[in-house]
Amino acid sequence: MVNDKINNSPTIRLKYKKSDLIIKEGDYGISIYKIVEGKVLIFNESKDREIPLATLDRGEVVGEMTFLSRITERRSASVRALEDTEVEVWDPSRLSKEYEHMPPIIRYIADQALKRLIRMNKLLIKLYTKKQREEEERALGEPLESRRIYYRKEVDLHCIYRPVGSSPTAGLTGRIKDISFRGVGLEVRPKSTLKFSHEIGEEFHLKAFLPNGKEVDFRAKVLAIRKDRSPGRPFLGMSFTDTTDDAKKNLGFFLMP
C-alpha cells in the first residue's frame, strides 16, 4: 500500500482526447498511469497491424510493466484512449522504496505474475497473427505458402557481383534493395557502370549476406533498368537464372512470413 507521504505528494493529471496515443511501444518512459476517467486500449504493432491485448477502465493502471520488470525503460506496448480520458501520473521513484520494503515472497509472487503476463501477451500476438493469416488466405482463395514465391522483401544489403564469364577478381559492389524467390533489385554504383556493361539481358554472379548472417549467392539476369529511383545510381530489376541449394534454403528461411 502506498504510504501517506506519497499520497500527499503533488499529483499530476493529464487529459487525452479519444484516439490520442498515451504510450508508444518502443519509446522510453518510466511513468505509471492510473485511469481516473475514460477507457484505454493496450496493443502491440506487427507488420502495420494493431494487435489488441487488453481494454482497461477507470481505476486500472497502465505502464506498470516497465517498473516491475526493472530490465528496460522501453515500453513493451502502446496505449490509446478509446474515449476522452484523464490519467493520474505516478513517478516510479514514489513507489520504489515501498516496493523494496515489500516482503521477498510478495515480490516473488509479483515477479511470477509479470512473467506469466508477458508470456500470455506473446501468445495473444501469435494467435492473432495466425488468425489474420488464415483470413487473408480465405480472402485470396489460396494459401500464403503458394504465393510466397512472389513475395518481395525490402532490404539494404551490401553485394559483391561480377558479369558472368568475367574473372572472379572482377568484383563490383552495389546494394540489394529488395529480394524475393524470383530475383532482386540491385542499386549500382556509378563507377561500376564504367567498368562493365549493365544492360537488359546481361547476367551477373551476385553474393551477399542476409541480415541473419546467412550467405546467398546466385546468378541473375537484368530484366529492367530504372534511373529515376536514386540519381546517378541505376537500379536493376533482376531475375534469378541459377541459385545454389544453400542459397535457396537460406533465402527461404529469411523470406518466411
Summary of the structure (lengths in Angstrom):
residues: 257
radius of gyration: 26.4
end to end distance: 46.1
largest distance: 81.5
contacts: 692
relative contact order: 0.11
helix: 30%
strand: 37%
